[in-house]
């Protein structure tokens, strides 16, 4: 007998993976809340990704001035430092590595949607409201690896 159209996804391993996922989710939400509240020094402690793009936008800053790199990213460089409105999907991609599909909210509570830019039409560059965010546990600490959405 063949059953078509059914997919079985095994549950997460109890406790360990669920705990890791909960901690990763919590750090992700806290990171973006700190950015939205302009608490850049606190956000920097939760970030473990590559900052080269921010360093490139701000060559006048010291490479290790994380507070100012995030401040400029959010206030001058076009990164949208918004709180998480909703997590759409969560996935454990490897031991200690997580990917979340996130929606952000604007200050008024409305959904953030990145529209077409740079002369492109909506057909050429459809609006996007869901973004992928990676979190990784390194040496027992959960770090967000993804910068906020960018709008040129």
C-alpha positions in Angstrom: 0.0 0.0 0.0 1.3 3.5 -0.9 0.2 6.6 0.9 0.7 9.7 -1.2 0.9 13.3 0.1 1.9 12.5 3.6 5.1 13.6 5.2 6.4 12.5 8.5 8.6 14.8 10.4 10.1 13.2 13.5 9.7 15.3 16.7 12.7 17.1 18.1 14.7 15.1 20.6 13.2 15.8 24.0 14.8 18.3 26.3 18.2 19.0 24.7 17.2 20.2 21.3 14.0 21.9 22.6 16.0 23.7 25.3 18.6 24.8 22.8 15.9 26.0 20.4 14.2 27.9 23.3 17.5 29.6 24.3 18.3 30.5 20.6 14.8 32.0 20.1 15.1 34.0 23.3 18.5 35.4 22.3 17.2 36.3 18.8 14.3 38.2 20.2 16.5 40.0 22.8 19.0 41.0 20.2 16.5 42.7 18.0 14.7 44.3 20.9 18.0 45.8 22.0 18.6 47.2 18.5 15.1 48.6 18.4 15.6 50.2 21.8 19.0 51.7 20.7 20.8 49.6 23.3 23.6 48.9 20.8 26.3 47.9 23.4 23.9 45.2 24.7 23.0 44.0 21.2 26.7 43.7 20.4 27.1 41.1 23.2 24.5 38.9 21.5 25.9 39.1 18.0 28.4 36.6 16.7 28.2 37.2 12.9 30.4 39.0 10.4 30.6 42.8 10.8 32.7 43.4 7.7 29.9 45.0 5.8 29.4 47.5 8.7 33.1 48.2 8.8 33.0 48.8 5.1 30.2 51.4 5.5 32.0 53.1 8.3 35.8 53.1 7.7 36.2 56.0 10.1 35.3 53.7 13.1 37.6 51.3 14.9 36.9 47.8 13.7 36.2 46.7 17.3 33.8 49.6 18.2 30.8 47.4 18.1 28.5 49.9 19.8 29.1 52.6 17.1 29.0 50.0 14.3 25.5 49.0 15.3 24.5 52.6 16.0 25.5 53.6 12.5 23.9 50.5 11.0 20.6 51.3 12.5 20.6 55.1 12.3 22.6 55.9 9.1 23.4 52.9 7.0 19.9 51.7 6.2 19.6 48.6 8.4 16.1 48.2 9.8 16.6 47.7 13.6 13.1 46.5 14.5 11.7 44.2 17.1 10.5 40.7 16.1 6.7 40.7 15.4 6.5 37.0 14.9 8.6 33.9 14.4 7.1 32.0 11.4 9.4 28.9 11.4 12.1 27.4 13.5 14.6 24.8 12.4 17.6 23.1 13.9 20.0 22.7 11.0 22.9 21.2 12.9 24.0 20.7 16.4 24.1 24.2 17.9 22.9 25.9 14.7 19.4 27.3 14.2 17.5 29.1 11.5 14.4 31.2 12.2 12.0 32.8 9.7 11.1 36.1 11.2 8.7 39.0 10.7 9.6 42.4 12.1 7.3 45.1 13.4 7.7 48.8 12.8 7.4 51.2 15.8 3.7 51.5 15.2 3.3 47.8 15.4 2.6 47.2 11.7 4.4 44.5 9.8 7.7 45.6 8.2 7.7 44.9 4.5 10.8 45.6 2.4 9.5 46.8 -1.0 11.2 47.1 -4.4 14.1 49.5 -4.6 16.6 51.1 -6.8 14.2 51.5 -9.8 13.0 47.9 -9.8 9.3 47.1 -10.1 7.4 44.9 -7.7 7.5 42.2 -10.4 11.2 42.4 -10.6 11.8 42.7 -6.9 8.7 41.5 -5.0 8.0 42.8 -1.5 9.5 40.7 1.3 8.1 40.5 4.9 9.8 37.3 6.1 13.5 37.1 6.7 15.9 34.3 7.6 17.9 34.7 10.8 20.7 32.4 12.0 21.6 31.7 15.6 24.5 29.6 16.8 25.6 28.3 20.1 29.4 28.7 20.6 31.1 27.9 23.9 27.7 27.7 25.6 26.6 31.2 24.4 23.9 31.7 21.8 24.8 34.4 19.2 22.8 35.9 16.4 24.7 35.7 13.1 22.4 37.7 10.9 22.3 41.5 10.6 18.9 43.2 10.4 17.2 43.7 7.0 18.8 46.3 4.8 17.0 49.0 2.8 19.2 51.0 0.5 
